[in-house]
């Protein structure tokens, strides 16, 4: 094998890679936060909303879960302008990620809500708790505790899927890597370093999620 590895040109572009990494973290973090709100609201609507709302949520979930994420991004970025809605690459990427993770998140949170026994809700009512307090402490928190591993796994997949947003030139790590590769022609070196960076971001998010679980979702010990 005559190929000679040369990481010097890649490390010379380190500021660009760090900028792309930071943008990916921000994009993913925003999509996770907004997506969680969509998931909770959608799960609540699906479990206790009126029939037409439940049908609309079901249609949204099935549409997103049965179409490729890349097509969803193209529809938002290239399709919405036909309706007079023009979004920047980064805004379209964020919207696509939220729409995608929201559909999966709704089903995950719904499963958690449906795992709550009705007797617990009745007990809260008998104690004079307000509906909002019942939802917050008796329904939502135990439901999130029950599905937290599945939910955080979906969020990690969201971060990894953000690499697809490079298809619309969103300012994230994979797009930056493509620019560097086109200049240096060091495909292996560039994408090896980027692979390590995605691994580091996954570990970072897992660490954050574990800290959140220990701080806010720890179940009381007997």
N, C-alpha and C positions, 0 to 999 in steps of 0.2 A: 504494500500500500504506500503510494507516494504522497498522499495528502499530509500536509504539515499543519498541525493545529496552531492557531494564532489568536489568542484571546485579547491581545493588546488593543486591537482596533475596537473590540466590543467594550472593553473597560474605558477606552477613551470617550465613548458615548455614554458613560455612566450617568451623568446628570439627566440626559434624556430618558434613560430607563427608570431612574428614580421618579422623575416627573410622571411618567406613564404609570408607574406603580402607585403613586399617590393618587392620581386621578382614578385609577381602578378601585382603590380603597374607598374613596369618597363616593364614587358612582354606586358601588355595591352597598355601602353603608346606607345611603339615601334610599336605594331600592328596597333594602331589607326593612327599614323603618316604615316607609310608606306601604310596602307590601304587607307588613304585619297588620297595619290598620285596615287595609282592604280585606285581609283574611278574617279578622275578628268581626268586622261589620258584615261581610258576606256570610260567614258561618252563623251569625245571629239571625240574619235575614232568612237563611235556609232552614233553620231549626224552628223559628217562631214567627216568621213573616207571613203575609198573606199569600195565597196561591199564585197569583201572577208574578209576584216578586220571586218566589221560589223557582218558578219556571224560567224566569229571566236569568237567575243565578246559575241554574243547571245548564242552560244553553251556553252561557259564558264559559263555564268550566269545561264543558265538552268541546267547545270550539278551540279553546287554548290547548287542552291536553291532547287533541287529535290533529294538530297542525304543527309543522316544524317551527322552531323558534326563529330561524333565519327568515322564513316567510312572514312571520309576524313583524319582524323588524322592517322588512321591505315594505309591507303594507302601511306601516305607520310613517316611515320616512318618505317613500315614493308615492304612496296612495293618498294620504291625507291632503297633499297639495291640490289634488283634483277637487277636493271639497272646500278649498280656500284656506286650509289649515297648514301652515308651513312651520316646521320645527327645525332647530339646529340639530346637528348630528348628536351632540351630547344630550339634548332634551329628548330627542326621539329614542335614543338608547335607554335613557332613564325610564321613559314611559313604557317601552317594550318590556324592560325587566320587571317593572311593577305589575304590568298586566299579566305577565307570565307567572311570576311567583305568587301573585294573588290567587290565581285559579287553583294552584296546588295547595297553597296555604289554607284556603277555605275548607277544603276537604280534610286537611289534617286537623284544623281547629274544630271543625264540626264533629269529628270523631271524639275529640276530647270533651266537648260539651255534652254529647250524648252518653258519655261514660259516667256523668254525674247522676247519682240516684235522686229521684224526685223527693224522697224522704228528707234529704238534706235541705232542699229548697223549702219544703213545708216547715221544717224546723226553724229556718231563718225567719219565715213569715210569722211563726208563732212567737218568736222572740221580739217581734216588732221592728225588724230591720226594714229599711226602705228598699224599694226595688233596685235602685242603683247599687246599694251596698250588697244586696243579695247577688246581683250579677257580678260585681267586682270580686267579692271574697268567697262566695260559695260556688259560683259557676265558672267565671273566667280564670281565676288563679289556679284552682285545682285542674281545670281543663288544660291550661298551658303546662302545668307540671307534668301531666300525664303524657303529653305529646311533644314535650320539649326536645328530646333527642331527634325525633323525626323532623320537627320544624327547623332545628338548627342544621341538620343535614341538608335540607332543601335550600337553606340560605347559603351554605357552602357551594352547592351546585349552582346557585344563582351567580355567585362570584366567579366561578369558573366559566359559566356560560357568557359572562360579560365579554369574554374574548371574541365572541361572534360579532359583537358590535363594531369590530374593526372593519366589517364589510360595508359599513356606511361612514367610514372614516371618523368614528368617534375617537376622541382623544384619550385613549386608554393604552395599557401596556402592550397588547398584541399589535395594535396599529403602529406604535412607536417602534416595536421590534421589526415590523415589516419595512419601515423607512430605513432603519439602520442596516438591515440585510441587503436592501437594494443598493445601498452605497458601498458596503464593504464586501458583499458577496461571500460572507462568512456565515452560511446558513446554520451549520451545526453549532458553532460557538454562540451565535446570537440566541438560538432557540434553546440551547442547553442552559444558558444563563437565565433566560425567561422562565424555563421550567422550574428552576430552583426558586425564582422569585414568586411564582404562583404557589409553590409548596410552602414558602415562608408566609405568604398571605393566608393560606389555609390554616396553618398553625396559629397565626395571629388571631384569626376569627374564632378558632376553637378555644383558644385561651380566654378571649373576651366572653364567649358564651359560657364557659365553665365558671368564670368569675361572677357573671350575672346569676347563674343558677345557685351558686353558693350564697350570694348576697340576698337575692330576692325570692328565690323559689325553693329554698331548702325546706324539706318537710320536717315537722317537729318530731323529735325523737321521743320515744316512750320511756 
